[in-house]
Amino acid sequence: MRLPVHTAIRYLQPLREGGSLPAIVDTDAGLFVVKFRGAGQGPKALIAELIAGLLARQLGLPVPEPALIDVAPSFGRAEPDLEVQEILRGSHGLNVGARYLDGAFNFDPFAAGDFIDSEFASALVWFDAFTTNPDRTHRNPNILIWRRTPWLIDHGAAIYAHHSWSTVDAERVRTPFPLIRDHVLLARADDIEAADRRLTPRLSTEVLDQVLDAVPDTLLLDPLIAGEFVDAEAARARYREYLSGRLEEPRLFVSEAREARELRRGQPALRRQARR
């Protein structure tokens, strides 16, 4: 799998709702929301964004078109915001972008619940439990509605085990994901077991390899994390081992999600309290 590489032309608008300070950027292929490797969350947020987003697309979950965005040393020099300038100085080279969905609005279960059915909700709960994504809550759904369809964004917090590989043994790989209890779509996820049966076979070793091959070496060997692995292939092998391990039976994250869903039933619906 090879992602397109687009050149950043103009820095248009920072999106200050996110901790990584992404921005809308004009490129030679149109507008993209770009996450920068020089932001505070670092290159691993971009690695997680790519891996989780590409896995979601392999499963048929809607994710805006991904791309790699090349940032030249001269890009953004005229930007008056000193924080933005500092981020851009640390982001020369390849960064991660997603096609900007013009006119999309944030999902709210009270305003846009009709656009999401139980099959989609079950699939997304399963996927976020598998990828250990804590960032899909009522406060911060990371779901956009665009052209009457839900689109998934912002997967940089997923696969959080990679922030401490040295502590990730076989037991931790297989651990459930208790934070799934806060998932925005948990109450709608009527059949997580069916989603498990449907989705697991789609993530074969070949699919995992294709997704990991799409992550550029320059991200896996970014100076901030270069000492973790001897080369990019060793890094990919570690991610492959982790993801494959989570798919092995019994998948404890599935039973955890099912139990959380049962606890959620009968509780009052939660309202989104704040924007990111």
DOSE-86599 format. One record per residue (C-alpha): x, y, z; residue in one letter; residue number from 1. Coordinates in nm, 3 decimals, decimal comma. Example, Ala and Ser with C-alpha at 12.3 -4.5 7.8 and 13.67 -1.06 7.14 Angstrom:
       c1       c2       c3  type  seq
    1,230   -0,450    0,780     A    1
    1,367   -0,106    0,714     S    2
//
This chain:
       c1       c2       c3  type  seq
    0,000    0,000    0,000     M    1
    0,148    0,332   -0,105     R    2
    0,006    0,664    0,010     L    3
    0,017    0,971   -0,215     P    4
    0,262    1,244   -0,122     V    5
    0,137    1,601   -0,161     H    6
    0,332    1,923   -0,119     T    7
    0,214    2,179    0,134     A    8
    0,161    2,517   -0,031     I    9
   -0,016    2,741    0,219     R   10
   -0,085    2,720    0,590     Y   11
   -0,448    2,829    0,619     L   12
   -0,592    2,777    0,964     Q   13
   -0,489    2,605    1,288     P   14
   -0,749    2,379    1,448     L   15
   -0,702    2,462    1,811     R   16
   -0,958    2,208    1,927     E   17
   -0,695    1,931    1,924     G   18
   -0,394    1,885    2,149     G   19
   -0,165    1,827    1,851     S   20
   -0,266    2,160    1,689     L   21
   -0,345    2,023    1,341     P   22
   -0,422    2,271    1,065     A   23
   -0,604    2,312    0,737     I   24
   -0,336    2,324    0,470     V   25
   -0,362    2,394    0,100     D   26
   -0,160    2,142   -0,102     T   27
   -0,099    2,067   -0,468     D   28
   -0,397    1,828   -0,440     A   29
   -0,641    2,048   -0,249     G   30
   -0,719    2,102    0,116     L   31
   -0,604    1,861    0,387     F   32
   -0,616    1,858    0,764     V   33
   -0,253    1,800    0,856     V   34
   -0,099    1,666    1,175     K   35
    0,260    1,778    1,223     F   36
    0,542    1,566    1,357     R   37
    0,679    1,871    1,537     G   38
    0,369    1,911    1,754     A   39
    0,377    1,825    2,122     G   40
    0,236    1,475    2,078     Q   41
    0,527    1,386    1,853     G   42
    0,572    1,137    1,570     P   43
    0,394    0,852    1,745     K   44
    0,063    1,035    1,717     A   45
    0,117    1,044    1,341     L   46
    0,212    0,676    1,332     I   47
   -0,104    0,585    1,524     A   48
   -0,308    0,812    1,295     E   49
   -0,184    0,626    0,989     L   50
   -0,209    0,274    1,125     I   51
   -0,552    0,309    1,284     A   52
   -0,694    0,512    0,997     G   53
   -0,573    0,267    0,733     L   54
   -0,698   -0,032    0,932     L   55
   -1,038    0,135    0,958     A   56
   -1,049    0,182    0,581     R   57
   -0,959   -0,184    0,532     Q   58
   -1,264   -0,270    0,742     L   59
   -1,493   -0,047    0,539     G   60
   -1,521    0,222    0,806     L   61
   -1,533    0,571    0,651     P   62
   -1,213    0,770    0,706     V   63
   -1,123    1,079    0,501     P   64
   -0,871    1,015    0,226     E   65
   -0,525    0,986    0,386     P   66
   -0,203    1,124    0,242     A   67
    0,150    1,216    0,334     L   68
    0,213    1,589    0,327     I   69
    0,561    1,716    0,250     D   70
    0,651    2,034    0,441     V   71
    0,945    2,230    0,299     A   72
    1,180    2,430    0,526     P   73
    1,037    2,753    0,383     S   74
    0,676    2,658    0,457     F   75
    0,492    2,883    0,702     G   76
    0,775    3,130    0,762     R   77
    0,529    3,417    0,735     A   78
    0,297    3,267    0,997     E   79
    0,276    3,526    1,280     P   80
    0,188    3,275    1,553     D   81
    0,513    3,179    1,730     L   82
    0,368    2,847    1,851     E   83
    0,276    2,751    1,496     V   84
    0,617    2,857    1,368     Q   85
    0,787    2,635    1,624     E   86
    0,574    2,336    1,525     I   87
    0,645    2,388    1,155     L   88
    1,020    2,417    1,215     R   89
    1,010    2,070    1,369     G   90
    0,797    1,926    1,090     S   91
    1,012    1,955    0,778     H   92
    0,965    1,648    0,561     G   93
    0,671    1,407    0,569     L   94
    0,367    1,464    0,784     N   95
    0,020    1,306    0,787     V   96
   -0,291    1,452    0,631     G   97
   -0,658    1,367    0,580     A   98
   -0,878    1,518    0,313     R   99
   -1,064    1,822    0,446     Y  100
   -1,439    1,758    0,444     L  101
   -1,580    2,098    0,364     D  102
   -1,914    2,152    0,535     G  103
   -1,886    1,860    0,777     A  104
   -2,019    1,905    1,130     F  105
   -1,943    1,735    1,460     N  106
   -2,153    1,434    1,547     F  107
   -2,399    1,472    1,830     D  108
   -2,621    1,173    1,915     P  109
   -2,917    1,404    1,980     F  110
   -2,881    1,599    1,656     A  111
   -2,742    1,339    1,414     A  112
   -2,822    1,003    1,570     G  113
   -3,030    0,895    1,272     D  114
   -2,715    0,879    1,058     F  115
   -2,569    0,591    1,263     I  116
   -2,720    0,243    1,289     D  117
   -2,643   -0,037    1,533     S  118
   -2,422   -0,228    1,287     E  119
   -2,196    0,073    1,238     F  120
   -2,192    0,143    1,612     A  121
   -2,100   -0,218    1,693     S  122
   -1,823   -0,216    1,434     A  123
   -1,679    0,109    1,564     L  124
   -1,690    0,001    1,928     V  125
   -1,512   -0,321    1,829     W  126
   -1,252   -0,131    1,627     F  127
   -1,178    0,128    1,896     D  128
   -1,145   -0,146    2,159     A  129
   -0,908   -0,336    1,932     F  130
   -0,691   -0,031    1,863     T  131
   -0,722    0,095    2,224     T  132
   -0,853    0,434    2,116     N  133
   -0,969    0,635    2,422     P  134
   -1,064    0,937    2,216     D  135
   -1,422    0,864    2,105     R  136
   -1,629    0,990    2,396     T  137
   -1,940    1,204    2,433     H  138
   -1,717    1,499    2,512     R  139
   -1,497    1,432    2,210     N  140
   -1,662    1,197    1,957     P  141
   -1,412    1,243    1,672     N  142
   -1,692    1,165    1,431     I  143
   -1,796    1,409    1,161     L  144
   -2,118    1,403    0,963     I  145
   -2,054    1,484    0,599     W  146
   -2,308    1,430    0,323     R  147
   -2,531    1,246    0,571     R  148
   -2,258    0,989    0,645     T  149
   -2,042    0,950    0,959     P  150
   -1,668    0,991    0,906     W  151
   -1,401    0,895    1,157     L  152
   -1,119    1,136    1,239     I  153
   -0,828    1,180    1,476     D  154
   -0,679    0,841    1,570     H  155
   -0,357    0,979    1,713     G  156
   -0,433    0,855    2,066     A  157
   -0,485    0,495    1,954     A  158
   -0,235    0,210    2,004     I  159
   -0,112    0,385    2,316     Y  160
    0,100    0,084    2,414     A  161
    0,360    0,207    2,164     H  162
    0,450    0,490    2,401     H  163
    0,613    0,232    2,628     S  164
    0,713   -0,072    2,423     W  165
    0,947   -0,196    2,695     S  166
    0,651   -0,265    2,925     T  167
    0,437   -0,440    2,663     V  168
    0,468   -0,813    2,724     D  169
    0,241   -1,088    2,591     A  170
   -0,003   -1,042    2,878     E  171
   -0,039   -0,670    2,823     R  172
   -0,093   -0,719    2,451     V  173
   -0,402   -0,925    2,529     R  174
   -0,547   -0,701    2,798     T  175
   -0,902   -0,570    2,756     P  176
   -0,977   -0,202    2,713     F  177
   -1,176   -0,069    3,012     P  178
   -1,200    0,283    2,867     L  179
   -1,446    0,147    2,610     I  180
   -1,711    0,213    2,875     R  181
   -1,693    0,583    2,778     D  182
   -1,745    0,526    2,405     H  183
   -1,996    0,762    2,247     V  184
   -2,167    0,483    2,051     L  185
   -2,158    0,210    2,315     L  186
   -2,532    0,226    2,386     A  187
   -2,608    0,174    2,015     R  188
   -2,368   -0,121    1,976     A  189
   -2,627   -0,398    1,990     D  190
   -2,412   -0,685    1,860     D  191
   -2,042   -0,648    1,927     I  192
   -1,993   -1,026    1,892     E  193
   -2,131   -1,015    1,537     A  194
   -1,895   -0,730    1,456     A  195
   -1,610   -0,939    1,596     D  196
   -1,701   -1,234    1,373     R  197
   -1,734   -1,011    1,069     R  198
   -1,429   -0,790    1,110     L  199
   -1,156   -1,010    1,256     T  200
   -1,107   -1,222    0,939     P  201
   -1,053   -0,905    0,738     R  202
   -0,738   -0,817    0,930     L  203
   -0,515   -1,089    0,796     S  204
   -0,137   -1,084    0,825     T  205
   -0,125   -0,963    0,465     E  206
   -0,353   -0,669    0,546     V  207
   -0,149   -0,576    0,852     L  208
    0,167   -0,585    0,641     D  209
    0,011   -0,361    0,376     Q  210
   -0,094   -0,106    0,637     V  211
    0,243   -0,106    0,814     L  212
    0,430   -0,077    0,485     D  213
    0,242    0,249    0,424     A  214
    0,403    0,408    0,731     V  215
    0,714    0,587    0,601     P  216
    1,054    0,501    0,742     D  217
    1,112    0,866    0,826     T  218
    0,830    0,856    1,081     L  219
    0,932    0,523    1,234     L  220
    1,290    0,652    1,264     L  221
    1,213    1,009    1,365     D  222
    1,498    1,142    1,583     P  223
    1,265    1,160    1,883     L  224
    1,210    0,783    1,876     I  225
    1,496    0,653    1,664     A  226
    1,665    0,472    1,951     G  227
    1,378    0,229    2,004     E  228
    1,449    0,008    1,702     F  229
    1,754   -0,067    1,490     V  230
    1,565    0,003    1,168     D  231
    1,218    0,066    1,028     A  232
    1,151   -0,302    0,960     E  233
    1,214   -0,385    1,324     A  234
    0,961   -0,117    1,420     A  235
    0,704   -0,258    1,178     R  236
    0,763   -0,606    1,316     A  237
    0,685   -0,480    1,667     R  238
    0,360   -0,320    1,558     Y  239
    0,270   -0,635    1,363     R  240
    0,335   -0,852    1,667     E  241
    0,121   -0,627    1,885     Y  242
   -0,175   -0,603    1,647     L  243
   -0,167   -0,974    1,563     S  244
   -0,157   -1,057    1,933     G  245
   -0,468   -0,853    2,002     R  246
   -0,653   -1,047    1,734     L  247
   -0,574   -1,386    1,885     E  248
   -0,848   -1,570    2,070     E  249
   -0,985   -1,516    2,323     P  250
   -1,018   -1,149    2,244     R  251
   -1,067   -1,006    2,590     L  252
   -1,143   -0,662    2,455     F  253
   -1,462   -0,803    2,300     V  254
   -1,598   -0,943    2,625     S  255
   -1,498   -0,621    2,803     E  256
   -1,691   -0,414    2,547     A  257
   -1,995   -0,641    2,573     R  258
   -1,999   -0,614    2,951     E  259
   -1,957   -0,236    2,935     A  260
   -2,246   -0,220    2,693     R  261
   -2,468   -0,415    2,930     E  262
   -2,382   -0,178    3,212     L  263
   -2,461    0,120    2,991     R  264
   -2,809   -0,010    2,907     R  265
   -3,074    0,164    3,106     G  266
   -2,851    0,457    3,197     Q  267
   -2,956    0,804    3,081     P  268
   -2,804    0,921    2,755     A  269
   -2,502    1,147    2,787     L  270
   -2,487    1,482    2,619     R  271
   -2,180    1,627    2,462     R  272
   -2,056    1,889    2,705     Q  273
   -1,777    2,063    2,522     A  274
   -1,593    2,092    2,194     R  275
   -1,233    1,989    2,164     R  276
//
